[in-house]
Amino acid sequence: MGLDLPSRIFVRAWKLGPGDSMAIHKDGLHDVTTFSIGLCEDWTAAAGGAIAFGDPAHGGLTVTERWLPHLGDLLIFRPTARAWHAVEPVTQGTRLTLTGHYVGPDYPAEPDLPATTRPHQPGQRRQPQTHQPALT
């Protein structure tokens, strides 16, 4: 990518089950690069849960590329004004990933997660996302 990566990195573990997804979004202004590591053995497109990249469209996302969280696969991209993406609904199984962001010096020490991507808390009923990107 031709970037000098800063020394600060934030990593999150994600566990999504059937019906879970993440809404269309761009990553933060302070994110220098974003990565996702797949932790799913034998994951297939039929299980859903792909990271879909594309352009926002009325009612969803016009998808141009998809990435599945296969065990050991690494996705790296640079957040830009046009780097719209979403996690499509998981249809079966458990989707496991590690996602991280190299961040600039003005990134907050304790960032808040947007409500649409807040991970499940033990003892609380998981609320699946209602937004589903259009698969066009």
LINMOPE-V953257 format. One record per residue. PSI is psi in degrees with one decimal (999 if undefined). OMEGA is omega in whole degrees, -180 to 180 (none if undefined). BURIAL is I if it has 24 or more other ideal C-beta (glycine too) atoms within 12 Angstrom, else O. Layout:
BEGIN
[[PSI/OMEGA/BURIAL] [PSI/OMEGA/BURIAL]]
END
This chain:
BEGIN
[[-11.7/179/O] [29.6/-177/O] [144.3/167/O] [118.6/-177/O] [134.5/178/O] [168.3/-178/O] [-14.6/-178/O] [134.2/179/O] [140.1/174/O] [132.6/-179/I] [138.6/178/O] [143.6/173/O] [134.7/-179/O] [137.5/176/I] [109.3/-179/O] [138.5/179/I] [-177.8/-179/I] [130.7/-179/O] [-17.0/-180/I] [147.3/177/I] [177.0/172/I] [135.7/-175/I] [163.5/177/I] [131.6/-179/I] [167.5/167/I] [152.9/177/I] [167.7/-170/I] [159.3/-180/I] [-27.3/-176/O] [-2.7/-180/O] [123.0/180/I] [-40.6/175/I] [155.3/-180/I] [142.3/174/I] [156.7/175/I] [133.4/178/I] [122.8/179/I] [138.4/-180/I] [24.0/-175/I] [113.3/177/I] [134.5/177/O] [31.7/178/O] [139.5/178/I] [164.5/179/O] [-29.6/180/O] [-22.7/180/O] [-7.3/-179/I] [-156.5/175/I] [15.6/178/I] [148.1/166/I] [119.6/-178/I] [129.0/177/I] [145.9/177/I] [-157.1/-178/I] [135.0/176/O] [137.4/178/I] [162.0/179/O] [117.8/177/O] [10.1/178/O] [-145.5/-175/O] [129.3/172/I] [104.5/-170/O] [130.7/176/I] [-24.9/179/O] [153.2/175/O] [148.5/176/O] [128.2/177/I] [145.4/-174/I] [55.9/179/I] [146.7/-179/I] [119.5/176/O] [-8.4/179/O] [141.9/-178/O] [128.1/174/O] [128.1/176/I] [132.3/174/O] [158.1/179/I] [120.0/177/O] [126.2/177/I] [176.3/179/O] [-19.7/-178/O] [6.6/-176/O] [56.2/179/I] [138.6/179/I] [166.0/179/I] [160.3/169/I] [119.3/-179/I] [156.6/-178/I] [135.9/173/I] [132.2/-179/I] [-23.6/178/I] [153.4/178/O] [-169.7/180/I] [122.5/-180/I] [119.6/-180/I] [130.3/177/I] [157.7/165/I] [128.8/180/I] [137.8/-178/I] [163.0/-180/I] [125.1/165/I] [131.3/-172/I] [152.9/179/I] [173.6/-174/O] [-19.7/-179/O] [11.2/177/O] [138.6/-179/O] [147.7/-179/O] [-35.4/-180/O] [81.0/-176/O] [146.1/173/O] [142.8/174/O] [140.5/174/O] [148.8/-178/O] [-31.1/-178/O] [-14.1/-179/O] [10.5/-179/I] [126.8/-178/O] [158.9/178/O] [135.6/177/O] [134.2/179/O] [139.5/179/O] [-5.6/178/O] [146.2/177/O] [130.4/-180/O] [132.2/178/O] [106.0/179/O] [151.1/177/O] [141.8/179/I] [-18.3/-179/O] [127.5/175/O] [120.7/180/I] [140.8/175/I] [133.7/-178/O] [81.8/-178/O] [999/none/O]]
END
